[in-house]
Every structure is written in structure tokens, then in C-alpha cells.
Amino acid sequence: MKPQLTNFSIGILLSATLLSYGCSEDDESNPEGINLTGTVNLYTENGMAVSDSGMTVTINSTSTQAITDSDGNFTFSNLEFGNYLMVFSKDGFGEHKRSINHPQSDTPNFLNEFINLGQISTAEMSSLDVSLNVDFLTISAVSNPQATVSTPRYFHIFFHNQPDVSHTEFTTFETREFSISPSNYNKSVNFFYDSGFESGDEVFIAVYTTSKYDNSYFDSGAGMTVFPNINTETVEPVSFVLP
């Protein structure tokens, strides 16, 4: 005698079949991960293109890595969807970090921007002076090698209300390109008022050379901007009293 299927048994079999079919379809249309590809362009400190190969791209706090090819392309295969902090490193370039979004997709994701990174600056600051003329401040800086039309220099200028001003201790900063030496930089005193300084404050200034393609990034964990490719060899800070 053949076993009889009850309505209850048929319902269970039908539900299981539909559930299995649904899972299969969902797995195909919504995979857990997919390829993520990006491109890095590498430059000398003066902005001349160099080989884009050999930069290591690491997902922060993991051992997952990719290496750029001769075109600067890198790919993470079957990477789970999500947001990542990626670390870019290569000898002579310092370390750059960038937040990357890898959204859910049925096709490979491509970063929608080229990542341009420069070599660490080899120029050193050799002199730094400051003078105040009524409502304008003039900063005069000289690097070695000096700035010229054919080889401009790039300076990070840091301002602070304490004498320990540096690329890690500052209130505000600016970046400027110079093609003559001495390199003179003029600022209205209103800039300092707008930056939170007050009349009577002694404002301290430090200057470092950097590269045209600056690798700076904001480190949310430390709550500060990081400058990986400055040359930390510099001269003593200068100061003035804000009128």
C-alpha cells in the first residue's frame, strides 16, 4: 500500500521548495561580495609622473592587500560589500589613508576618482622670517633647493598660539606654491581673527616643504590632519603679536 500525502505534508513540501528556490535566486542577484577596482597615479615631489606600479593597497587592520600594476590599477577580488579604510604605501611616498565605499552591486565596482599621490619632499627649509606692516603680515621663506619657475616648491604653513607649533600641533594651516626665492607670502590680520586668534595673541608660524600632489588626509581616530610627505627637516618657528 502506497503512503498517502496529507494536505499538511504537501504544504510543507511546497513551502520548502519555494524557500529553496527563493534562496537560490537571491544568492545569484545579491552576492556577498564582488570585485572592487581603483587607480593610483604617482608623481615626483614636483608633479612629474613616475611609474604607477608597486604601491601596496591594504584594507586597514587586515592582511588583505592588492598591488598596483604598471597602469596604477589595483583590484580586490570578491570583496564583501561595505565601507573600508584603505592604506596606500610605497617607499618614498609615505602612507596615505582613504575611506572607500563598496556598495552592493551585481557588477564589479570601480572607484569614481583617480588617487593622485606624490613622493616625500626632499627639499629642506633653510630660512624663515616674518614682518608685520599695519594690517598685513609678510612671511618670507627660503628652501634648499630654492623655488624657481622651472622647479616650484610647495610649502605647508602652520599657525598656532603656542611655541610648539608644528605639523602635529597647530590651529590652522595653508598650502602654497612658490616659483621665486625668497618666497613671500602675505596675509591680512583678518585671516587670524577669522581663525580664532585674538588681538594681543602671539602667533607662532612653522613652515615645511611638501610635494605638489599632497598626500594629507584627516585621521578621524586621532582627530587631526596627517601630512605624510612633508620634509620634517625645517627651521625654528617665528612669531608676531597680533594687533
N, C-alpha and C positions, 0 to 999 in steps of 0.2 A: 504494500500500500504506500503510495507516494505521500510525503508530508505535505500538509496544506498550509499555504501562506495566509495569515490573517491580515486584515486591514492594517493592524498595528505594525506588523512585520514589514509590509510593503512600504508604509510610511517611513520607517527607519532606513530602509534601503534607498528610497528615493532621496531622502534628506542627505544621506552620506554621499550619494553620487553627485548631487548638486553642490555640496560643500567642497568635494574633491575637485570638481570642475572649476568652481569659483576660485579656489586657491591657486590652481594651475594658471588660470588666466591672469590673476593679479600678480603672480610671480614674474610673468613674462612682461607685463606692461609697467610694473613698478619694481625693478631690480633694486637690491640693497645698495649697489654701487655701480659706478661707471667711470670711464677714463676722464681724467682732468689734465688738460694741456695748457701750458703757458710759454711765454717767450721772454728771454732776458737779453738786453743789449748792453755790452760792456764797452767802457771808454777809458782813455787815459785821464789824468787829472786836468788836462787842458781840453778835453772833449773830443779827442781823436778816437775813432773806432778801433778796437782791437778784437782779437779772437773771442767769440762768444762761448766757446766750449769750456768744459771743465768746472763750471760753477755747480756746487752742491746745493740742492734744494731739499731741506729737511722739514718734515712736519714736527712742530715743536713738541718736545718731551716724548718723542717716539724715535724708533730706529728706522722709520720709513723714509727713504731718500730717493731722489732722482738726480741725474747729472745732465747738464745741458749739452746738446750736440753742437756741431760746428755752426749751426744757424741760431743757436741760443735757445732751441726748443727743449722743453722737458715734459715728461708725461708720468702721471701716477696712474697705474692700471687698476681698474676695479676698485676705485677709492669710494668708501662709504660716503653718502651724502651728508653734508653738514658744513659748519664753519670751522676754519682752521687758521692757526697762526703758522706761517711758513717762514723758515730761516734760510737766507741766501748767504753763502760764504764761499770765498776763494782767496787764496794767498794774495796779498797786495790790495784787496778790496774792502777789508773789514767785514763786518757782519751786518746784514740788513734784515729786518723783520717786517712782515706784512700780513694783515688779516685778509683771508681769502674765503669767498663764498662758493660752495659747491652744491648748487640746488638740485633737487630731484629732477631727473630728465630721462627720456627714453633714448637719447643720443648723447655722445660724448660732449662734455663741457669744455669751453675754451675761455681763458681769461680775456676780458674785453679790453685789456690795456697792455702795452709793452712795458716791461720793468727795466728802466734805464739806470745803471749803476756805474759809478766812477771809481778809479783807483784812489788809494790813500794819497793825500798830498805829500809831496817830498820837499816843497818849499818851506822855509822857516821864517818867522818874523824876526827882523833884525833891529827895528826901532819903532817907537810909538810915542806920539806927543799929542797934547790936547790944548786948545786955546778957546777962550770964551770972548766973543765980541758982541756986547749988548745982548741981543736975543738969539744969537746963533752960535752954535758950537762947531769947531772945526777939529776933526780928528785926522792926524797925519801919520800914515803907517808906511813902512818900507819892509819888503820881504826879500829874501835871498834864495833863489834868483829874483830879481826885481820884475815888476809888472811892465810889459811892453805891449805895443799894438799887436805884434805877432804872437806873443805868449802872455795873454792876460792872466791875472791872478785873482783868486776868489777868496774873500775874507768873511768869516763869521765874526760879528762884533757883538759882544755881550755886555750888558749893563746891569749893575746891581747896587744896592745901598750898603753893601758890606765889602771890606777889603779883600775877602776871599773869592771875589768874582772869578769865574772860570766857566768852562763849557759844561760843568755839572752844577754850578752854583750861580744862578742869575735870575734877574727879574724879568727881563725881556731881551730879545736879540734881533739882529737883522743880518742879512747876507747881501754882499755887494761884489760886483765885478769891477776890476780896475785895469786899465791899459797904460797907465803912466805911473812914474815913481818920482818923488813921493806920491802916495795915493791919498788924496784929500777927500774927506767925507764930511759934509755939512748937515747939521740937524738943528731945527728950531727948538727952543726950550719948551715949546708947547708939546712936542713929542714926549718929553719926560713927564710933564704934568699929566698927559693923557695915559701914560704908562703906570701911573700911581705914585710917582715921586712927588715930593712937596718942596716948596721954597725953603732954602736953608739946608736941604739934604746934600751930603757929599755923595756924588755919583761916581762909582768906580767902573772902569772900562777895561776889558781884556779882548784881544784880537788874536784869531788863529787863522791860518790858511786852510782852505778846503779845496775840493775839486769842483769842476763845472757841474757835473752830474752828482749832486749831493745825495748821500745815502741815509740821511737823517730820517728818523721815524719816532713816533710817540709810543713810549713804553707805558701801557696802561697800568701794569703791575707796579712799576716804580713811580708812576705819576709824573713823568718828565720826558722831554725830548732827548733822544740819544743821537750823537754825531759820530758815526763810525769811521769816517775817512778824513777827519781833520788831522793836522800835524800838531801834536801836543807840545812840541818844542816852540816856545814863544817867549816874549819879553815880559818884564814886570808890568802889571796893570798901571794905568794912570787914572787921575781923578780930577774933578772940579766941583765947586759948590754951586748948586742950582739957585739962581737969583729969585 
